[in-house]
């Protein structure tokens, strides 16, 4: 997540709170989703952005996780996700998500 | 996790699934979008 985005997210959660807030990610590499998920849960691991040391505790999901895909309208899935699901190594990308939600750092 | 009624931070990526696509998907599942962006690492 870029530094500017961290600042905007911090501002939003300060105003709106974190009740019922979840993040849905779309990155195509395990490293990128892991970094974003950790930042939103425990704070920026690189200590560079506005979320450094700020543990928001927001759980992250990948849009192509079966748990999420199953809730998307079929027509919208075909239009927005079907191609990405073919092009992406979905199992590898979603692998870190559950462990970060359930434990992680 | 049921998306219905959840408030969602959408963080898409240009080379993966972009923000507007995720936004359309989570809205179709009954969630409210609080924030949406599309990252680009190029």
Backbone of each chain as nested JSON, in Angstrom:
{
  "chains": [
    {"id": "A", "residues": [
      {"number": 1, "name": "UNK", "atoms": {"N": [0.851, -1.192, 0.0], "CA": [0.0, 0.0, 0.0], "C": [0.89, 1.247, 0.0]}},
      {"number": 2, "name": "UNK", "atoms": {"N": [0.564, 2.215, -0.847], "CA": [1.438, 3.386, -0.899], "C": [1.207, 4.302, 0.311]}},
      {"number": 3, "name": "UNK", "atoms": {"N": [2.145, 5.215, 0.509], "CA": [2.126, 6.048, 1.716], "C": [0.919, 6.989, 1.727]}},
      {"number": 4, "name": "UNK", "atoms": {"N": [0.578, 7.489, 0.554], "CA": [-0.569, 8.398, 0.442], "C": [-1.863, 7.668, 0.836]}},
      {"number": 5, "name": "UNK", "atoms": {"N": [-1.997, 6.424, 0.342], "CA": [-3.177, 5.616, 0.653], "C": [-3.286, 5.341, 2.139]}},
      {"number": 6, "name": "UNK", "atoms": {"N": [-2.164, 5.098, 2.791], "CA": [-2.186, 4.858, 4.244], "C": [-2.757, 6.066, 4.982]}},
      {"number": 7, "name": "UNK", "atoms": {"N": [-2.366, 7.256, 4.539], "CA": [-2.865, 8.478, 5.174], "C": [-4.372, 8.623, 5.002]}},
      {"number": 8, "name": "UNK", "atoms": {"N": [-4.846, 8.317, 3.789], "CA": [-6.288, 8.44, 3.531], "C": [-7.073, 7.416, 4.339]}},
      {"number": 9, "name": "UNK", "atoms": {"N": [-6.56, 6.203, 4.414], "CA": [-7.264, 5.163, 5.174], "C": [-7.293, 5.507, 6.66]}},
      {"number": 10, "name": "UNK", "atoms": {"N": [-6.191, 6.03, 7.169], "CA": [-6.164, 6.415, 8.582], "C": [-7.228, 7.483, 8.865]}},
      {"number": 11, "name": "UNK", "atoms": {"N": [-7.303, 8.452, 7.949], "CA": [-8.284, 9.534, 8.091], "C": [-9.722, 8.971, 8.076]}},
      {"number": 12, "name": "UNK", "atoms": {"N": [-9.976, 8.045, 7.164], "CA": [-11.325, 7.474, 7.037], "C": [-11.714, 6.694, 8.283]}},
      {"number": 13, "name": "UNK", "atoms": {"N": [-10.814, 5.855, 8.787], "CA": [-11.192, 5.057, 9.955], "C": [-11.262, 5.906, 11.227]}},
      {"number": 14, "name": "UNK", "atoms": {"N": [-10.526, 7.006, 11.252], "CA": [-10.654, 7.896, 12.407], "C": [-12.051, 8.519, 12.436]}},
      {"number": 15, "name": "UNK", "atoms": {"N": [-12.596, 8.776, 11.253], "CA": [-13.937, 9.366, 11.172], "C": [-15.038, 8.303, 11.293]}},
      {"number": 16, "name": "UNK", "atoms": {"N": [-14.843, 7.165, 10.611], "CA": [-15.926, 6.186, 10.498], "C": [-15.818, 5.037, 11.494]}},
      {"number": 17, "name": "UNK", "atoms": {"N": [-14.66, 4.89, 12.174], "CA": [-14.469, 3.758, 13.071], "C": [-14.132, 2.495, 12.287]}},
      {"number": 18, "name": "UNK", "atoms": {"N": [-13.919, 1.395, 13.021], "CA": [-13.549, 0.147, 12.345], "C": [-14.606, -0.954, 12.513]}},
      {"number": 19, "name": "UNK", "atoms": {"N": [-15.758, -0.616, 13.11], "CA": [-16.814, -1.619, 13.265], "C": [-17.316, -2.077, 11.902]}},
      {"number": 20, "name": "UNK", "atoms": {"N": [-17.374, -3.389, 11.702], "CA": [-17.863, -3.969, 10.446], "C": [-17.05, -3.556, 9.228]}},
      {"number": 21, "name": "UNK", "atoms": {"N": [-15.811, -3.102, 9.443], "CA": [-14.964, -2.729, 8.311], "C": [-14.061, -3.907, 7.945]}},
      {"number": 22, "name": "UNK", "atoms": {"N": [-14.025, -4.234, 6.662], "CA": [-13.097, -5.238, 6.146], "C": [-12.422, -4.648, 4.911]}},
      {"number": 23, "name": "UNK", "atoms": {"N": [-11.265, -5.194, 4.555], "CA": [-10.594, -4.767, 3.332], "C": [-10.698, -5.881, 2.305]}},
      {"number": 24, "name": "UNK", "atoms": {"N": [-10.905, -5.502, 1.053], "CA": [-10.916, -6.472, -0.041], "C": [-9.83, -6.061, -1.029]}},
      {"number": 25, "name": "UNK", "atoms": {"N": [-8.884, -6.966, -1.243], "CA": [-7.695, -6.665, -2.029], "C": [-7.757, -7.313, -3.413]}},
      {"number": 26, "name": "UNK", "atoms": {"N": [-6.965, -6.757, -4.329], "CA": [-6.971, -7.306, -5.686], "C": [-5.592, -7.547, -6.257]}},
      {"number": 27, "name": "UNK", "atoms": {"N": [-4.543, -7.459, -5.426], "CA": [-3.175, -7.602, -5.936], "C": [-2.95, -9.0, -6.508]}},
      {"number": 28, "name": "UNK", "atoms": {"N": [-1.967, -9.099, -7.407], "CA": [-1.742, -10.391, -8.073], "C": [-0.48, -11.104, -7.591]}},
      {"number": 29, "name": "UNK", "atoms": {"N": [0.061, -10.666, -6.454], "CA": [1.194, -11.414, -5.891], "C": [0.979, -11.605, -4.396]}},
      {"number": 30, "name": "UNK", "atoms": {"N": [1.469, -12.752, -3.917], "CA": [1.298, -13.074, -2.495], "C": [2.001, -12.041, -1.62]}},
      {"number": 31, "name": "UNK", "atoms": {"N": [3.165, -11.565, -2.064], "CA": [3.923, -10.603, -1.255], "C": [3.148, -9.293, -1.101]}},
      {"number": 32, "name": "UNK", "atoms": {"N": [2.515, -8.852, -2.18], "CA": [1.772, -7.583, -2.129], "C": [0.541, -7.692, -1.228]}},
      {"number": 33, "name": "UNK", "atoms": {"N": [-0.202, -8.792, -1.332], "CA": [-1.395, -8.909, -0.484], "C": [-0.989, -9.085, 0.979]}},
      {"number": 34, "name": "UNK", "atoms": {"N": [0.121, -9.767, 1.203], "CA": [0.585, -9.985, 2.575], "C": [0.961, -8.648, 3.228]}},
      {"number": 35, "name": "UNK", "atoms": {"N": [1.684, -7.818, 2.484], "CA": [2.115, -6.522, 3.006], "C": [0.902, -5.64, 3.339]}},
      {"number": 36, "name": "UNK", "atoms": {"N": [-0.067, -5.615, 2.441], "CA": [-1.257, -4.785, 2.664], "C": [-2.075, -5.317, 3.839]}},
      {"number": 37, "name": "UNK", "atoms": {"N": [-2.253, -6.634, 3.887], "CA": [-3.053, -7.234, 4.967], "C": [-2.401, -6.982, 6.326]}},
      {"number": 38, "name": "UNK", "atoms": {"N": [-1.076, -7.094, 6.385], "CA": [-0.376, -6.845, 7.651], "C": [-0.492, -5.378, 8.063]}},
      {"number": 39, "name": "UNK", "atoms": {"N": [-0.395, -4.487, 7.076], "CA": [-0.495, -3.051, 7.375], "C": [-1.855, -2.713, 7.976]}},
      {"number": 40, "name": "UNK", "atoms": {"N": [-2.911, -3.295, 7.41], "CA": [-4.265, -2.972, 7.893], "C": [-4.581, -3.667, 9.218]}},
      {"number": 41, "name": "UNK", "atoms": {"N": [-3.877, -4.741, 9.51], "CA": [-4.134, -5.441, 10.771], "C": [-3.277, -4.88, 11.917]}},
      {"number": 42, "name": "UNK", "atoms": {"N": [-1.957, -4.825, 11.663], "CA": [-1.034, -4.52, 12.764], "C": [-0.28, -3.206, 12.611]}},
      {"number": 43, "name": "UNK", "atoms": {"N": [-0.426, -2.542, 11.482], "CA": [0.345, -1.326, 11.237], "C": [1.386, -1.565, 10.161]}},
      {"number": 44, "name": "UNK", "atoms": {"N": [1.901, -0.509, 9.591], "CA": [2.852, -0.588, 8.476], "C": [4.153, -1.263, 8.932]}},
      {"number": 45, "name": "UNK", "atoms": {"N": [4.471, -2.472, 8.419], "CA": [5.685, -3.172, 8.851], "C": [6.96, -2.415, 8.476]}},
      {"number": 46, "name": "UNK", "atoms": {"N": [6.885, -1.54, 7.478], "CA": [8.09, -0.812, 7.059], "C": [8.277, 0.48, 7.867]}},
      {"number": 47, "name": "UNK", "atoms": {"N": [7.328, 0.803, 8.701], "CA": [7.367, 2.015, 9.532], "C": [7.583, 3.29, 8.718]}},
      {"number": 48, "name": "UNK", "atoms": {"N": [7.057, 3.302, 7.486], "CA": [7.271, 4.463, 6.621], "C": [6.018, 5.328, 6.478]}},
      {"number": 49, "name": "UNK", "atoms": {"N": [4.846, 4.74, 6.661], "CA": [3.621, 5.461, 6.355], "C": [2.834, 5.878, 7.586]}},
      {"number": 50, "name": "UNK", "atoms": {"N": [1.661, 6.463, 7.324], "CA": [0.814, 6.982, 8.395], "C": [0.267, 5.876, 9.3]}},
      {"number": 51, "name": "UNK", "atoms": {"N": [0.337, 4.62, 8.842], "CA": [-0.171, 3.516, 9.662], "C": [0.943, 2.815, 10.445]}},
      {"number": 52, "name": "UNK", "atoms": {"N": [2.14, 3.38, 10.455], "CA": [3.232, 2.822, 11.262], "C": [2.825, 2.83, 12.733]}},
      {"number": 53, "name": "UNK", "atoms": {"N": [2.857, 1.665, 13.362], "CA": [2.512, 1.572, 14.779], "C": [1.025, 1.701, 15.073]}},
      {"number": 54, "name": "UNK", "atoms": {"N": [0.193, 1.716, 14.036], "CA": [-1.259, 1.843, 14.227], "C": [-1.914, 0.501, 13.902]}},
      {"number": 55, "name": "UNK", "atoms": {"N": [-2.329, -0.213, 14.933], "CA": [-2.944, -1.529, 14.722], "C": [-4.455, -1.359, 14.572]}},
      {"number": 56, "name": "UNK", "atoms": {"N": [-4.9, -1.261, 13.32], "CA": [-6.335, -1.044, 13.084], "C": [-7.139, -2.32, 13.309]}},
      {"number": 57, "name": "UNK", "atoms": {"N": [-6.509, -3.475, 13.155], "CA": [-7.221, -4.746, 13.341], "C": [-8.247, -5.029, 12.266]}},
      {"number": 58, "name": "UNK", "atoms": {"N": [-8.059, -4.453, 11.082], "CA": [-9.018, -4.668, 9.982], "C": [-8.647, -5.954, 9.236]}},
      {"number": 59, "name": "UNK", "atoms": {"N": [-9.581, -6.922, 9.152], "CA": [-9.283, -8.164, 8.43], "C": [-9.309, -7.936, 6.916]}},
      {"number": 60, "name": "UNK", "atoms": {"N": [-8.394, -8.592, 6.213], "CA": [-8.321, -8.455, 4.754], "C": [-8.701, -9.758, 4.068]}},
      {"number": 61, "name": "UNK", "atoms": {"N": [-9.362, -9.62, 2.957], "CA": [-9.743, -10.759, 2.117], "C": [-9.316, -10.439, 0.699]}},
      {"number": 62, "name": "UNK", "atoms": {"N": [-9.012, -11.466, -0.094], "CA": [-8.745, -11.23, -1.506], "C": [-10.042, -11.433, -2.268]}},
      {"number": 63, "name": "UNK", "atoms": {"N": [-10.263, -10.618, -3.28], "CA": [-11.524, -10.685, -4.024], "C": [-11.726, -12.056, -4.67]}},
      {"number": 64, "name": "UNK", "atoms": {"N": [-10.616, -12.789, -4.951], "CA": [-10.751, -14.088, -5.605], "C": [-10.763, -15.262, -4.622]}},
      {"number": 65, "name": "UNK", "atoms": {"N": [-10.768, -14.975, -3.305], "CA": [-10.939, -16.064, -2.336], "C": [-12.327, -16.675, -2.527]}},
      {"number": 66, "name": "UNK", "atoms": {"N": [-12.428, -18.005, -2.502], "CA": [-13.731, -18.65, -2.71], "C": [-14.829, -18.085, -1.805]}},
      {"number": 67, "name": "UNK", "atoms": {"N": [-14.471, -17.768, -0.556], "CA": [-15.429, -17.225, 0.417], "C": [-16.042, -15.904, -0.066]}},
      {"number": 68, "name": "UNK", "atoms": {"N": [-15.273, -15.122, -0.799], "CA": [-15.742, -13.825, -1.29], "C": [-16.405, -13.976, -2.662]}},
      {"number": 69, "name": "UNK", "atoms": {"N": [-15.737, -14.686, -3.55], "CA": [-16.26, -14.883, -4.908], "C": [-17.681, -15.463, -4.865]}},
      {"number": 70, "name": "UNK", "atoms": {"N": [-17.906, -16.354, -3.916], "CA": [-19.211, -17.001, -3.804], "C": [-20.348, -16.051, -3.491]}},
      {"number": 71, "name": "UNK", "atoms": {"N": [-20.021, -14.846, -3.022], "CA": [-21.068, -13.878, -2.667], "C": [-21.313, -12.846, -3.776]}},
      {"number": 72, "name": "UNK", "atoms": {"N": [-20.452, -12.884, -4.809], "CA": [-20.564, -11.892, -5.89], "C": [-21.622, -12.344, -6.89]}},
      {"number": 73, "name": "UNK", "atoms": {"N": [-22.422, -11.412, -7.345], "CA": [-23.444, -11.687, -8.351], "C": [-22.778, -12.318, -9.584]}},
      {"number": 74, "name": "UNK", "atoms": {"N": [-23.385, -13.367, -10.131], "CA": [-22.774, -14.138, -11.223], "C": [-22.487, -13.278, -12.459]}},
      {"number": 75, "name": "UNK", "atoms": {"N": [-23.392, -12.378, -12.783], "CA": [-23.191, -11.517, -13.959], "C": [-22.01, -10.581, -13.734]}},
      {"number": 76, "name": "UNK", "atoms": {"N": [-21.935, -10.018, -12.538], "CA": [-20.831, -9.105, -12.208], "C": [-19.512, -9.887, -12.202]}},
      {"number": 77, "name": "UNK", "atoms": {"N": [-19.54, -11.118, -11.698], "CA": [-18.332, -11.948, -11.693], "C": [-17.827, -12.149, -13.119]}},
      {"number": 78, "name": "UNK", "atoms": {"N": [-18.704, -12.51, -14.001], "CA": [-18.296, -12.749, -15.392], "C": [-17.694, -11.496, -16.01]}},
      {"number": 79, "name": "UNK", "atoms": {"N": [-18.29, -10.361, -15.712], "CA": [-17.847, -9.098, -16.322], "C": [-16.536, -8.602, -15.712]}},
      {"number": 80, "name": "UNK", "atoms": {"N": [-16.394, -8.71, -14.401], "CA": [-15.28, -8.05, -13.716], "C": [-14.143, -8.983, -13.286]}},
      {"number": 81, "name": "UNK", "atoms": {"N": [-14.429, -10.252, -13.028], "CA": [-13.421, -11.102, -12.4], "C": [-12.985, -12.327, -13.201]}},
      {"number": 82, "name": "UNK", "atoms": {"N": [-13.815, -12.794, -14.102], "CA": [-13.544, -14.082, -14.753], "C": [-12.168, -14.107, -15.416]}},
      {"number": 83, "name": "UNK", "atoms": {"N": [-11.819, -13.042, -16.121], "CA": [-10.543, -13.0, -16.828], "C": [-9.367, -12.973, -15.846]}},
      {"number": 84, "name": "UNK", "atoms": {"N": [-9.484, -12.147, -14.806], "CA": [-8.412, -12.073, -13.808], "C": [-8.226, -13.416, -13.116]}},
      {"number": 85, "name": "UNK", "atoms": {"N": [-9.32, -14.111, -12.851], "CA": [-9.24, -15.408, -12.171], "C": [-8.47, -16.414, -13.023]}},
      {"number": 86, "name": "UNK", "atoms": {"N": [-8.571, -16.292, -14.352], "CA": [-7.835, -17.181, -15.247], "C": [-6.354, -16.822, -15.304]}},
      {"number": 87, "name": "UNK", "atoms": {"N": [-6.075, -15.507, -15.253], "CA": [-4.701, -15.04, -15.439], "C": [-3.865, -15.137, -14.162]}},
      {"number": 88, "name": "UNK", "atoms": {"N": [-4.502, -15.217, -13.013], "CA": [-3.795, -15.137, -11.74], "C": [-3.625, -16.518, -11.112]}},
      {"number": 89, "name": "UNK", "atoms": {"N": [-2.524, -16.739, -10.42], "CA": [-2.347, -17.972, -9.657], "C": [-3.08, -17.776, -8.324]}},
      {"number": 90, "name": "UNK", "atoms": {"N": [-4.375, -18.02, -8.36], "CA": [-5.245, -17.663, -7.236], "C": [-4.821, -18.358, -5.936]}},
      {"number": 91, "name": "UNK", "atoms": {"N": [-4.505, -19.636, -6.0], "CA": [-4.137, -20.365, -4.774], "C": [-2.926, -19.734, -4.087]}},
      {"number": 92, "name": "UNK", "atoms": {"N": [-1.924, -19.347, -4.889], "CA": [-0.703, -18.76, -4.314], "C": [-0.991, -17.379, -3.729]}},
      {"number": 93, "name": "UNK", "atoms": {"N": [-1.824, -16.607, -4.42], "CA": [-2.085, -15.234, -3.986], "C": [-2.931, -15.197, -2.707]}},
      {"number": 94, "name": "UNK", "atoms": {"N": [-3.885, -16.103, -2.595], "CA": [-4.767, -16.051, -1.422], "C": [-4.189, -16.819, -0.229]}},
      {"number": 95, "name": "UNK", "atoms": {"N": [-3.114, -17.583, -0.459], "CA": [-2.549, -18.419, 0.61], "C": [-2.235, -17.659, 1.91]}},
      {"number": 96, "name": "UNK", "atoms": {"N": [-1.632, -16.456, 1.846], "CA": [-1.285, -15.792, 3.121], "C": [-2.481, -15.21, 3.867]}},
      {"number": 97, "name": "UNK", "atoms": {"N": [-3.609, -15.028, 3.187], "CA": [-4.7, -14.241, 3.77], "C": [-5.25, -14.852, 5.055]}},
      {"number": 98, "name": "UNK", "atoms": {"N": [-5.535, -16.15, 5.014], "CA": [-6.19, -16.772, 6.163], "C": [-5.276, -16.776, 7.397]}},
      {"number": 99, "name": "UNK", "atoms": {"N": [-3.989, -17.069, 7.163], "CA": [-3.08, -17.136, 8.32], "C": [-2.906, -15.76, 8.953]}},
      {"number": 100, "name": "UNK", "atoms": {"N": [-2.927, -14.707, 8.128], "CA": [-2.803, -13.355, 8.694], "C": [-4.07, -12.995, 9.481]}},
      {"number": 101, "name": "UNK", "atoms": {"N": [-5.236, -13.362, 8.938], "CA": [-6.489, -13.072, 9.664], "C": [-6.552, -13.832, 10.979]}},
      {"number": 102, "name": "UNK", "atoms": {"N": [-6.136, -15.111, 10.94], "CA": [-6.28, -15.958, 12.121], "C": [-5.16, -15.794, 13.135]}},
      {"number": 103, "name": "UNK", "atoms": {"N": [-4.026, -15.351, 12.668], "CA": [-2.89, -15.231, 13.581], "C": [-1.973, -14.158, 13.069]}},
      {"number": 104, "name": "UNK", "atoms": {"N": [-0.94, -14.592, 12.354], "CA": [-0.012, -13.648, 11.736], "C": [0.6, -12.7, 12.741]}},
      {"number": 105, "name": "UNK", "atoms": {"N": [1.093, -11.596, 12.225], "CA": [1.779, -10.626, 13.086], "C": [0.789, -9.565, 13.519]}}
    ]},
    {"id": "B", "residues": [
      {"number": 1, "name": "UNK", "atoms": {"N": [-17.28, -15.194, 6.295], "CA": [-17.545, -13.768, 6.47], "C": [-18.611, -13.336, 5.46]}},
      {"number": 2, "name": "UNK", "atoms": {"N": [-19.669, -12.753, 5.965], "CA": [-20.754, -12.298, 5.094], "C": [-20.505, -10.829, 4.722]}},
      {"number": 3, "name": "UNK", "atoms": {"N": [-20.378, -10.558, 3.429], "CA": [-20.105, -9.176, 2.979], "C": [-21.306, -8.253, 3.178]}},
      {"number": 4, "name": "UNK", "atoms": {"N": [-22.475, -8.825, 3.235], "CA": [-23.68, -8.007, 3.34], "C": [-23.631, -7.163, 4.617]}},
      {"number": 5, "name": "UNK", "atoms": {"N": [-23.783, -5.851, 4.446], "CA": [-23.779, -4.947, 5.591], "C": [-22.388, -4.514, 6.033]}},
      {"number": 6, "name": "UNK", "atoms": {"N": [-21.351, -5.109, 5.444], "CA": [-19.983, -4.721, 5.816], "C": [-19.601, -3.401, 5.127]}},
      {"number": 7, "name": "UNK", "atoms": {"N": [-18.664, -2.693, 5.751], "CA": [-18.11, -1.471, 5.158], "C": [-16.715, -1.841, 4.654]}},
      {"number": 8, "name": "UNK", "atoms": {"N": [-16.487, -1.593, 3.384], "CA": [-15.307, -2.177, 2.735], "C": [-14.298, -1.126, 2.29]}},
      {"number": 9, "name": "UNK", "atoms": {"N": [-13.019, -1.418, 2.585], "CA": [-11.904, -0.664, 2.012], "C": [-11.43, -1.466, 0.812]}},
      {"number": 10, "name": "UNK", "atoms": {"N": [-11.553, -0.902, -0.372], "CA": [-11.177, -1.595, -1.599], "C": [-9.773, -1.171, -2.015]}},
      {"number": 11, "name": "UNK", "atoms": {"N": [-8.863, -2.14, -2.085], "CA": [-7.495, -1.829, -2.497], "C": [-7.147, -2.73, -3.679]}},
      {"number": 12, "name": "UNK", "atoms": {"N": [-7.42, -2.221, -4.87], "CA": [-7.16, -2.983, -6.084], "C": [-5.754, -2.74, -6.584]}},
      {"number": 13, "name": "UNK", "atoms": {"N": [-5.409, -3.454, -7.642], "CA": [-4.085, -3.267, -8.245], "C": [-4.229, -3.332, -9.756]}},
      {"number": 14, "name": "UNK", "atoms": {"N": [-3.51, -2.457, -10.435], "CA": [-3.65, -2.367, -11.884], "C": [-3.339, -3.693, -12.57]}},
      {"number": 15, "name": "UNK", "atoms": {"N": [-2.331, -4.406, -12.095], "CA": [-1.941, -5.656, -12.749], "C": [-2.686, -6.875, -12.203]}},
      {"number": 16, "name": "UNK", "atoms": {"N": [-3.551, -6.662, -11.228], "CA": [-4.348, -7.758, -10.7], "C": [-5.815, -7.456, -10.977]}},
      {"number": 17, "name": "UNK", "atoms": {"N": [-6.594, -7.252, -9.93], "CA": [-7.988, -6.823, -10.082], "C": [-8.051, -5.359, -9.646]}},
      {"number": 18, "name": "UNK", "atoms": {"N": [-8.531, -4.493, -10.524], "CA": [-8.51, -3.058, -10.208], "C": [-9.638, -2.649, -9.255]}},
      {"number": 19, "name": "UNK", "atoms": {"N": [-9.497, -1.46, -8.697], "CA": [-10.442, -0.976, -7.689], "C": [-11.897, -0.952, -8.136]}},
      {"number": 20, "name": "UNK", "atoms": {"N": [-12.195, -0.34, -9.302], "CA": [-13.599, -0.289, -9.732], "C": [-14.233, -1.671, -9.907]}},
      {"number": 21, "name": "UNK", "atoms": {"N": [-13.444, -2.658, -10.36], "CA": [-13.982, -4.018, -10.528], "C": [-14.336, -4.621, -9.169]}},
      {"number": 22, "name": "UNK", "atoms": {"N": [-13.436, -4.442, -8.182], "CA": [-13.716, -4.969, -6.833], "C": [-14.931, -4.257, -6.246]}},
      {"number": 23, "name": "UNK", "atoms": {"N": [-14.989, -2.955, -6.471], "CA": [-16.103, -2.154, -5.957], "C": [-17.434, -2.696, -6.481]}},
      {"number": 24, "name": "UNK", "atoms": {"N": [-17.498, -2.959, -7.781], "CA": [-18.731, -3.493, -8.369], "C": [-19.085, -4.84, -7.751]}},
      {"number": 25, "name": "UNK", "atoms": {"N": [-18.067, -5.661, -7.502], "CA": [-18.311, -7.005, -6.951], "C": [-18.836, -6.944, -5.517]}},
      {"number": 26, "name": "UNK", "atoms": {"N": [-18.188, -6.146, -4.677], "CA": [-18.624, -6.13, -3.27], "C": [-19.992, -5.446, -3.122]}},
      {"number": 27, "name": "UNK", "atoms": {"N": [-20.25, -4.47, -3.982], "CA": [-21.583, -3.845, -3.945], "C": [-22.648, -4.855, -4.342]}},
      {"number": 28, "name": "UNK", "atoms": {"N": [-22.338, -5.724, -5.305], "CA": [-23.327, -6.728, -5.735], "C": [-23.598, -7.73, -4.614]}},
      {"number": 29, "name": "UNK", "atoms": {"N": [-22.656, -7.815, -3.658], "CA": [-22.837, -8.727, -2.523], "C": [-23.481, -8.026, -1.326]}},
      {"number": 30, "name": "UNK", "atoms": {"N": [-23.814, -6.747, -1.487], "CA": [-24.535, -6.035, -0.42], "C": [-23.665, -5.249, 0.531]}},
      {"number": 31, "name": "UNK", "atoms": {"N": [-22.396, -5.02, 0.166], "CA": [-21.505, -4.253, 1.036], "C": [-21.503, -2.777, 0.638]}},
      {"number": 32, "name": "UNK", "atoms": {"N": [-21.045, -1.962, 1.588], "CA": [-20.923, -0.519, 1.332], "C": [-19.431, -0.213, 1.177]}},
      {"number": 33, "name": "UNK", "atoms": {"N": [-19.083, 0.58, 0.172], "CA": [-17.673, 0.899, -0.053], "C": [-17.319, 2.214, 0.648]}},
      {"number": 34, "name": "UNK", "atoms": {"N": [-16.356, 2.123, 1.587], "CA": [-15.903, 3.317, 2.316], "C": [-14.797, 4.035, 1.563]}},
      {"number": 35, "name": "UNK", "atoms": {"N": [-13.988, 3.248, 0.863], "CA": [-12.788, 3.792, 0.23], "C": [-12.367, 2.844, -0.888]}},
      {"number": 36, "name": "UNK", "atoms": {"N": [-11.914, 3.397, -2.007], "CA": [-11.44, 2.547, -3.104], "C": [-10.239, 3.182, -3.774]}},
      {"number": 37, "name": "UNK", "atoms": {"N": [-9.236, 2.364, -4.029], "CA": [-8.072, 2.844, -4.783], "C": [-7.528, 1.708, -5.629]}},
      {"number": 38, "name": "UNK", "atoms": {"N": [-6.756, 2.086, -6.644], "CA": [-6.072, 1.101, -7.477], "C": [-4.587, 1.399, -7.426]}},
      {"number": 39, "name": "UNK", "atoms": {"N": [-3.816, 0.447, -6.91], "CA": [-2.375, 0.657, -6.814], "C": [-1.705, 0.33, -8.145]}},
      {"number": 40, "name": "UNK", "atoms": {"N": [-0.586, 0.984, -8.391], "CA": [0.186, 0.737, -9.598], "C": [1.653, 0.729, -9.197]}},
      {"number": 41, "name": "UNK", "atoms": {"N": [2.33, -0.393, -9.431], "CA": [3.718, -0.494, -8.982], "C": [4.723, -0.251, -10.105]}},
      {"number": 42, "name": "UNK", "atoms": {"N": [4.231, 0.229, -11.264], "CA": [5.153, 0.476, -12.38], "C": [5.878, 1.799, -12.15]}}
    ]}
  ]
}
